[in-house]
């Protein structure tokens, strides 16, 4: 594999929840927490490894579960289940974490790192979460978005663009 | 591969450079000759020309020859494509973070439920 180069175009999201920082942290760093929300609508996630230490693995399957999603994946000739491997590259519990994966499968595009960085902070009785996501410079996304299929996109998991 | 995919791939690289973003800012008001851009950015003309060439190749800028002058202007298409693409990307994450909030609330509600005590048998 060629050396990964970074193609960053981070998109930042900020949310505030009635919760503690530790509770938010657990949603990202425990099997139960991660499986409870990560899968897109119509998909479920099965975590095989989640090790929130620097260099620790995050390995999971993204599995189409909804009727529409299964039909969509079949129509697009995509597998119903897709394995994803990522690594925790920054862990500062419970304040910040970074999950990194290498995208090296897009024809004509060199390998690049994709990062998701999350920061947590207390805000009175609430907790704030800032998520900075590298946008995928990926053909599939672009084709669908430019074809006016944004609504369809919300049904698709990252797995579609992480397909190897 | 469709043209939009090509534009997108080039777009990220083209926009990664701060000088090129400055040039885009400088052209937001409309068509300008290269000398105007050089004067505004205070960068050597060869540098500005090089960046303009990269922006042109990535589809962000078009050039029109007017006598001795070369006039540069922004093209709307790649910006619209990036907008549409980001809207889809952003939509996925907004939905994902909605689910994060729902799952968090469900866990908190479950944790807050009073534990049902087993009644002690009367002796």
Contacts between the chains, C-beta under 8 A, distances in Angstrom:
chain1	res1	chain2	res2	distance
A	7	B	12	5.1
A	7	B	13	7.3
A	7	B	16	7.9
A	8	B	12	7.7
A	8	B	16	7.3
A	9	B	12	5.4
A	9	B	15	7.4
A	11	B	86	6.6
A	11	B	89	6.2
A	11	B	90	6.0
A	11	B	93	6.9
A	13	B	90	7.9
A	13	B	93	5.7
A	13	B	94	7.1
A	13	B	97	5.9
A	15	B	97	5.4
A	15	B	100	7.5
A	15	B	101	6.8
A	17	B	101	5.9
A	17	B	104	5.7
A	18	B	105	7.7
A	18	B	108	7.6
A	19	B	104	5.6
A	19	B	108	6.4
A	23	B	104	6.5
A	23	B	107	7.3
A	23	B	108	7.0
A	24	B	104	7.1
A	27	B	100	6.2
A	27	B	103	6.8
A	27	B	104	6.0
A	27	B	107	7.9
A	33	B	103	7.7
A	33	B	107	7.6
A	36	B	103	3.8
A	36	B	106	7.5
A	36	B	107	7.0
A	37	B	96	7.1
A	37	B	99	4.4
A	37	B	100	4.5
A	37	B	102	7.4
A	37	B	103	4.0
A	37	B	104	7.7
A	38	B	96	7.2
A	40	B	92	6.7
A	40	B	95	6.9
A	40	B	96	6.5
A	41	B	95	6.4
A	41	B	99	7.6
A	107	B	1	7.6
A	108	B	1	6.6
A	108	B	9	7.4
A	109	B	9	5.9
A	131	B	93	7.2
A	131	B	97	7.0
A	133	B	89	7.9
A	133	B	93	6.1
A	135	B	12	7.9
A	135	B	85	7.7
A	135	B	86	6.7
A	135	B	89	5.3
A	136	B	89	7.4
A	137	B	8	5.9
A	137	B	9	5.6
A	137	B	11	7.9
A	137	B	12	4.8
A	139	B	1	6.2
A	139	B	2	8.0
A	139	B	5	4.4
A	139	B	8	7.9
A	141	B	85	6.1
A	141	B	88	6.4
A	141	B	89	6.5
A	142	B	2	7.7
A	142	B	4	5.2
A	142	B	5	5.0
A	142	B	8	4.5
A	142	B	81	7.2
A	142	B	85	5.3
A	143	B	2	5.8
A	143	B	4	6.7
A	143	B	5	6.4
A	144	B	88	6.5
A	145	B	81	7.7
A	145	B	84	4.6
A	145	B	85	4.0
A	145	B	86	7.9
A	145	B	87	6.8
A	145	B	88	4.1
A	145	B	89	7.6
A	146	B	2	7.5
A	146	B	4	4.3
A	146	B	81	5.4
A	146	B	84	5.5
A	146	B	85	6.7
A	148	B	84	7.4
A	149	B	88	7.5
A	150	B	84	6.9
A	150	B	87	5.3
A	150	B	88	4.2
A	150	B	91	5.8
A	151	B	91	7.7
A	153	B	88	3.8
A	153	B	89	7.5
A	153	B	91	6.2
A	153	B	92	5.9
A	154	B	88	7.6
A	154	B	91	4.7
A	154	B	92	5.3
A	154	B	95	5.0
A	156	B	92	7.0
A	158	B	92	7.9
